Amino acid sequence: MRKRGLASRLRELFGGRFGTEESYEELEELLIEADLGAAMAMRLVDEVRDASRVEAASDHRDLVAILRRRIESTVIERPFVLTPDSLNVVLVLGVNGVGKTTTIAKLADHFRRSGQAQRICLAAGDTFRAAAVDQLSIHADRLGVRIVKQATGADSGAVIYDAIESARNRGEQLVLADTAGRMHTKKNLVEELAKIDRIVATRAPDAVYRKLLVIDATTGQNGLQQAEVFSGAVKIDGIVLAKYDATARGGILVPIAEKLGIPAVFLGTGEGYTDIRPFRAGDYAMELVSP
């Protein structure tokens, strides 16, 4: 069950002391709890305070509306659709445990259900964890899509390259490639991802190539740190916020957009293959501060 949304807590917060300095300080704390981060929370509170004066806000509903607009204008919405009549390669990044392989399966199902791709290949590029390869293989079987994999410890870049080459030869439309998410040293992670990025970019110049980063909605400010590390290795084209159903938080997309300029493209909302939806800034802002 989701926690009470921000709006219901705002109603309590501003019930008898609307617009007081103490109430704005508590609003800042609520926004920090929702994972917007201290700096972003301070900025939003300043904007809400100023706007409430200009707009002559009279109760908590006016304040909620102002807050929604500010959040909606900060996050970045960008449609993520496949390019028809081309080979699309999507590299899926993220630390271990964020739901990366499940997200890959959801994306495969989404693109097939939406009619964007019927011939899909999964690439088991996380060769450092046998469990990751096994899990992706199970998803491939259930979805009825092809998978390219090698033994544990194989070169990740080689696996992904083989998947791209075979997909091109078979006339497939989409390659969804898993990657290792080891965060034990930032240097090793950056070097590994940069290597894979070079392989795909140089050996598949005809493909439409993009990179998605999966962030767990429950990880708080660690999500921003992960985005900073991964975007330092490769250009991130979009964020998939996984496990969005498990918490009333998920505000991490706001500081990621503000600080790194990375758009959000999908929200993972459950365990099933169909539990994924394109990101919509208006819906996200409304849900974040909903009762």
Protein Blocks (a to p, Z undefined) as FASTA:
>chain_A
ZZddfklmmmmmmmmmghiaklmmmmmmmmmmnonojklmmmmmmmmmmmmmmnopabfk
lmmmmmmmmmmmmpccddddddehiacddddeddehilmmmmmmmmmmmmmmnopafbdc
dddfblmbmklmmmmmmmmmmnopacddddehiafklmmmmmmmmmmmnopabdcddddf
bfkbmklmmmmmmmmmmmmmmmmmmbccdddddddfklojmlmmmmmmmmmmpccfbdcd
ehklmpcghmlmmmmmmmnopacfbdcfbjbfklccdddfklmmmmmmgZZ
